[in-house]
Amino acid sequence: MEIIELNTRAEDKRVELDHAEQAIERSAKRAFEEWGAQLKHIRDNRLYLVYSPSCTWEQYLQDRWEMSKRRGNQLIDAYTMLKKMEEFFPKGEKNCPLPSRESHISALSALSETSQQADVWQRTLENNSGGITAGIIKAEVSRYQAELEKNWYLLSQWEGLPADEQSHLLRQPPNTDKKFNLQDGDSIEWARLSWNPVTGCRHDCDYCYARDIANRFFAQGFEPTIIPERLHAPSNTKQKDLSNFDDPVDRLGWKNVFVCSMADLFGKWVPEEWIRAVLGVMAENPQWNYLILTKFPIRMSQFEYPDNVWLGTSVDQQGMVARAEKAFQRLRDSGFGGVTWLSCEPMMERLTFEYLGLFDWLVMGGSSRSAKTPEYKPPFDDTVHLYQQAKVLGLPVYFKTNLGIEDECRVREYPE
């Protein structure tokens, strides 16, 4: 009897929660539309001058609504965009309701044309029967943009192109305004920019976060792909004045570019001409430091590099250690004078190196949750074991945030 009563109470609470949430939805629905409409009316008709002939739009927003000018204009822009979209979705058309949240409008605003915004909204409704979030819309926008640009070639498509066309695309790619991408986050403060002229990978690592991102946002998914116009990014991106940064980590971070963060440039499936095209652009743009990471260090060691390249390899299990040491011994013997680094992320088991001194820098980490695996943090003893090997050699070490070490205890050292 008591169990039945508890279940009834739980059901009552569920109904009570549903009613409360529905009330919030009703009051919040299209609230941005009403705000935007009235603020636009006040701004366009300069009604704020009623307060004072010298009152500005910015002063009015701040004094009357404690709102910044930027925020007021955001609401107006969202309302304006919604009204334009109404032309594509007649009010009586129940199957195509207009966006009812400002975050949905904001996600669609990445597209400049109203017709494009309407297309993506239509896709979003058709492809998602459940609740629609801003993240879902952003993913649809990214796929739509990639399809519009049609500036990429899957490996299978590339192999079908005539040799002269392949050569032209790599030697004289379309010169657009493509620039480096900005990387945010504490654990990548040592490389604030990324560059992905090549994307995709066939390692199929269960813990791969890049695959999850690509499958969500890239029209081509995580299939190996070349994007020729991105080859111009190093020359298109204006470098910050590094002398303005007092913090040496900031100076380092804004000079370092993580190359192919969404790929393995030296994967055995990657055509040699793709690799040489990327390396050629690096040599032509010495103003940057280029960081590369691969699980194929032997293939990496078969090319020549300028000294502004940081060559790294990933080692997550003991069985990968000997191969990494062999490859980097070959690089050292070839006279490579740049930085060599080692990424043990995620460190899936205890690692012991015989020639750790071949590397100039050691990065250690765990793994965030992926579509196939839960979050993983290495045992503390394994972390200490590898850290001590590095310290014996005076090797700088960097602990990533996903290692499971409290932030105040994280080691963050960098190669000189």
N, C-alpha and C positions, 0 to 999 in steps of 0.2 A: 504493500500500500504506500509506503514511504517513497519507494523508487518511482512509482507512477506520479506521485505528487511532485517530486523533484523534476521529472521530465516535463510535467505540465508547466511548472515555473520557468523552466528553460525555454519552452516554446513561447510562453507569454513574453519573456524578455526578448526573444527573437522578433516577435511581432512589434513590440514596443520600439526596438531599435530600427526596424524597417520604417515605421511611421515617422520616427525622428529624422532619419536620413532622407526620406521622401520630402519632408517639410523643408529641410535644408536645400535640397535640389530645386524645389519649387521657388524658394526665395532667391536662390543664387542664379537660377537659369536666366540667361540673357541679361544679367545685372550689368555686365560691361557694356551691353548694347544701349541700355538706358542712360548710363553715365556718359558714354561716348556721344550719344545723340544730343543730350542737353549741353554738354561742354562744348561741342562743336557749334551749337547755336549761339552760346554765349561768346565764344571766341570770334566766330565769323562776323557777328553783328556788333562786336566790341561792347557788349553789355557790361563788361567789367569796369568800364569807365564811369558807371554810375557811382562807384565807390569814390572815385576821385579822377578828375581830368588827367592827372599825371600817373594814374595807376597803370601798371603793366600787366600783361597776361600772366607772367611768372609770379608777380606779387599777389595777384588775385588768387591764384591757385594755392599759394602758400598760406596766405592770411585766412582765406575762407575755408579751404578744405585740407590744409596741412599736407599739400600734395606738391611734388616737384613738377616743374614744367615738362620734364621728360615723361613722367608718369601720366600727366594729363594728355599729352600728345599720343602716347601709346593707346589710351582708351579711345581717343578720336580716330586714330588709324585703324584700330580693330573694328570699330563701328562702320567706318567708311568701306573697309574691305568686305565686311559682311553684306552691306547694301549692294555692292557690286556683284557679289556672288548670287544674290537673289534673282538676278536676270537669268541665271542658268538653272535655277530650281524654283519653278512657280510655286506659290504658297500652297496651292491645293494639292501638290504632289507629295503624298504622305510617305512614299517610298524613299524620298531623298530629303530628309530633314536637314536644315542648315546647322552648322556648328553652333552649339549652345554654350561653349566655354571659351573664355579668352585664350587659354593655353592651346586650344585646338587651332584658333585663328593664328596665334603666334607661330605655331609649327608650320602652318601653310604659307606664312608670309615669306619663307625662304624662296618661294617661287614668285617671280616678278609679274607674270601675266595672270589675270583673273581666270582666263580659260584653263590655264594649267592648274591653278588652285582648285577649280571646280572638278577637273579630271581626277586629281589625286583624292579629293574628298569623296568622289563617287567610288573610286577604287577602294578606299578605306572602308566605306560602308559595305561594299560587296564582299570584301575579303575578311571581314571581322564581324562575326555574328554576336560576339560578346561585347563587353564594355570597351569603348574606344578611349585610349589615353593619348597624351601628347607624344609619348615615345613611339607608339604604333604609327602615328601620323608622320613623325620624322623619318621613320624607316621607309614608309611609302614614298615620301618626298625624295629621299636619297636614291631609291631605285628608279624613280621617274626621271630624276636629273641625269643619272647615268645612261638611261635609255635615250634621252634627248641628245646628249652629247655624242654618243656613238663614237667615242674617241679611243676605245680600247679594243684589243684583239686577244681573244682566248688563244692559248697555245695551239689548239687544233685549227683555229682560223688562220693564225700566223703561218703555220706550216703549209697552208694552201695558197699563200700569196706568192707571186713571182719573185725571184731573188732580187731583181732590180727595184721592185716596189718596197721590199723589206729594207733594202739598203737606203733608199730615199727616206723612208719613215724614221730610220735611226740617225741618219746623218743630217737630215734637214726636216725635223719634225715640225708640225704646225706651231708657230710661235704665238701662244696665247698668253694670258696674264697669270697663268698658274704659278703659285708660290708654295713655299713650305707650309706644312700644317703646324699649328701650335699645339704643343703637348702640355697638359696641366697635371699637377699632382706632385706631392713631395718625393715620391720614389723615383721620379725621372727629372729631378732638378738639374742633373748633370747633362741633359740634352733637352732643351726646351722646344726643339723643332724636329719634325719628322718629314721624310721624303719617300714617297712610294711610287716610283716609275714602274716598278714591277710589284704585282700583288699575287696572292695565292700560294698554296703549299700542298704537298702530298705526303707530308710526314704522318698526318692523322693522329697527332698526339691527343690523348683523351683530355688533358688539362688545358688545351689551347684556347686562350681567350680571343685571339685574333680571328680564329675560325668563326666563333660565335658572333663577333662584330660584323665580319664580312657577310655571313649568311643573313644577317639581319638588315644590313644597310647597302650592300653592293649588289647591283643587278646581276653581275657575273658570279656572285657568291665567292667561294674561296678557290675557284679554279685558277691555275697559273695564267696570268694575264700581263700584257705589256701595254702601257699607256704612254705613247711616244711624246705627247705634248708636255707631260710632266718633266721631261728631260731639261726643260728650260728653267725649272724652279730655282736652281742655285743662282742663276744670273738675274732672275726676275725678283728675287727676294732681297730687299734692302737690309743690310746688316745694321744692327743698332750700334751706336757709338759706345764701344766697350769701355772707354775711359770714364764714362759717366757712372760706372758701377764700382762702388767701394768694396762690395763683397766679392772675393775672388770666385766663389761658387757661381754667382750671377754672371760674371764675365765668362766663365767656362761654359755655363749652360746656354748662353745666347750665342756662343760660337759653335757649339756642338750640334750636329744634325744626325739623328738616328735614321739610317738608310734601310729601307725595306722592312719597316717595323711590322708590316702586314704580309711578309713573305720570307722565304729563305732564298737569297740571291744566288747562292751556290748549290741549290738543290740539283740533283743529277738530271732532273727534267728540264732545267732552265737552259735555253739555247746559249751557246757561247757568245753569240753576237749581242744578246741582251746584256750580258755581263760586261762585255768590252765597251758597249755604248755608255753604260752607267759610269764605269771607271774613267772613260775618256772625259766625261763632263766634270768629274771630280778634279782631274788634272787641270782642266781649263778654269776652274774656280777655286783657287787656293785660299780664298778668304775664309773658308769654312773648315772645320774639322768634321770628318765623316766617320760615324761609328757604324760598323757592320757586325752582325752576329749570325753565325751559321751552325748547323749541325753536321755540315760536310767540310770540316777543316782541311782535309787532304786536297779537295778540289780548290779550296780557297788558296792553298799554298802554291798552286800552279800558275798564278798570275803575278804581275808586277804592280807595285803601288807607289804613289807619292807619299811623302812622310806625313801629310796632313790627314791620313786615313788611320783610324783605330780599328784594328782587326781583332775580332772576338769569336769565341766559340762557346756553345752551350754544352754543359756536362751535367746531366741529372742522375746518372748511375755510374757505378765504378767501371763497368765495361766500356765506357766511353773515354776513360782517362788516357789510356795508352795511345789511342788514335789522336787525341788532342795534342799530347806531348810530341808525338812524331811529326805532326803537321807544323807545329810552331817551332820545332827545332829546324825544320826545313826553311821556314820563313826567316829565322835568325841567320841561318847559314847563307841565305840569298842576299843578305845585307839590308833587309828591311829595317828602317830606322824609326818608324812610327810607334805608336802605343799598341801593345798587345794586351788583351784582356780576356777574362774568363767569367762566364755567367753560369753560376750553379743555381739556377732557378727554373723549376722547383728542385730542390735537393731531395731526391726521392729515397736516398740511402746514404750511409756514411761513405765519405770519399777520402781516399788517400792518394796523394800525388808523389811521384818520385822526382819530377823535375818542375816543380811549381814555379821556380825562379825564371822559367821561360816567359812568364807573364808579368806585366807591369801593374795589373790591377785585378782585384777579385771582387765580383758582385755575388751576393748570396741572397736567396729568397725562398719563399714557399710558393703556393699557388692560390689564386682566388677561385671561387666556385665557377665551374663551367657547365655547359649543357650536359656533359657526360660525367663529371666528377664533382665531389664536394670540395669545400675549402680544405687546404692541406698546409700544415705547419710542421717543419722537420723537428725531430726530437732535439731538445736543447743540447744534449751531449754531442750529437752529430755536428751541430753548429759550432760548438767550442772546439771540436776535433779539427775541423778545417781551418777555423780562425787561428788556432795556435800554429798550424803549419805555415800560414801566411806571415804571422808575426815573427817567427824565427828568421824569415828571410827579409823582414822589413817591408813586406808587400802591403800597399794600401788596400783597405777593405771597405766595402759598402754594404750595409744591411738594408734590404728593401723592407717596406712597411709590412708586406705579407709574410715576413719571416716569423712574426709573432713576438717580437721584442718590443717592450715598451718604448715609446718615442724618445723619452729622455735617456734611454740606455742604448739607443741605436748607434752603431758605429758608421760614420759617414766621412770616409777619407777618399782622396782623389789622386790620380797620378799627376806628377809635376811636369 
